[in-house]
Amino acid sequence: MRRTEQGDHVDRYPPIADHGMVGDLQTAALVSSGGTIDWWCTPRFDSPSIFASLLDSERGGTAVRPRSSRTAAG
C-alpha cells in the first residue's frame, strides 16, 4: 500500500495514468483501471460533475464498481 509523507493512504486515489476516458463527443467519464467512474460531467462537458471521487474520495459521490472481477468470454 502506498503512503504519503504524512502516512495517509493514497490507494483511494489511483494515479491519473491508471484512468481511461469514455465519451460520446458531448461528455466524457474518467474510468479507473479498477472499473470505478471517478469523474463524469453530464449531459455536457461544462455541466456540474455527477461523480467527482477523483477530487474527494469520501464526498465525491457514489462509486460505481463491477460486482465481481469476472470478464466476458470472447
C-alpha positions as CSV (number, residue, x, y, z in Angstrom):
1,M,0.0,0.0,0.0
2,R,1.4,3.4,-1.0
3,R,1.5,6.2,1.6
4,T,2.2,9.9,1.5
5,E,4.7,11.6,3.7
6,Q,2.0,12.2,6.3
7,G,1.2,8.5,6.4
8,D,-2.2,8.8,4.8
9,H,-3.4,6.0,2.5
10,V,-3.5,7.1,-1.2
11,D,-4.9,3.9,-2.7
12,R,-8.3,5.6,-2.8
13,Y,-6.8,8.0,-5.4
14,P,-5.4,6.0,-8.3
15,P,-2.8,7.8,-10.4
16,I,-4.3,9.7,-13.4
17,A,-2.3,7.3,-15.7
18,D,-4.5,4.5,-14.4
19,H,-7.6,6.0,-15.9
20,G,-9.2,5.8,-19.3
21,M,-11.7,8.2,-20.9
22,V,-15.1,7.1,-22.2
23,G,-17.1,9.7,-24.1
24,D,-19.6,10.5,-26.8
25,L,-18.5,14.0,-28.1
26,Q,-20.9,15.6,-25.6
27,T,-19.5,14.4,-22.3
28,A,-16.8,12.1,-21.0
29,A,-16.1,10.0,-17.9
30,L,-12.8,9.0,-16.4
31,V,-12.8,5.3,-15.5
32,S,-10.1,3.8,-13.3
33,S,-8.4,0.6,-14.2
34,G,-10.3,-0.9,-11.3
35,G,-13.6,-0.1,-13.1
36,T,-14.8,2.9,-11.0
37,I,-16.2,6.0,-12.6
38,D,-14.1,8.7,-10.8
39,W,-15.2,11.8,-12.8
40,W,-18.2,12.4,-15.0
41,C,-20.0,15.6,-16.0
42,T,-23.3,15.2,-17.8
43,P,-25.0,15.9,-20.1
44,R,-22.2,18.2,-21.4
45,F,-18.5,18.8,-20.6
46,D,-19.3,22.1,-18.9
47,S,-22.0,20.6,-16.7
48,P,-21.5,20.1,-13.0
49,S,-19.9,16.8,-12.1
50,I,-22.1,13.8,-11.1
51,F,-19.1,11.7,-10.0
52,A,-16.1,13.5,-8.5
53,S,-14.2,11.0,-6.4
54,L,-11.1,12.0,-8.3
55,L,-11.1,15.1,-6.2
56,D,-12.6,13.8,-2.9
57,S,-12.9,10.0,-2.4
58,E,-15.2,10.4,0.6
59,R,-17.6,13.2,-0.6
60,G,-17.1,12.8,-4.4
61,G,-20.2,10.8,-5.0
62,T,-21.2,7.2,-5.2
63,A,-18.6,4.8,-6.6
64,V,-19.8,2.6,-9.5
65,R,-17.9,-0.6,-9.4
66,P,-18.3,-4.0,-11.0
67,R,-19.8,-6.7,-8.7
68,S,-17.0,-9.2,-9.4
69,S,-13.7,-9.5,-11.2
70,R,-15.2,-11.7,-13.9
71,T,-14.6,-10.8,-17.5
72,A,-16.7,-11.5,-20.6
73,A,-15.7,-14.6,-22.5
74,G,-14.9,-13.8,-26.1
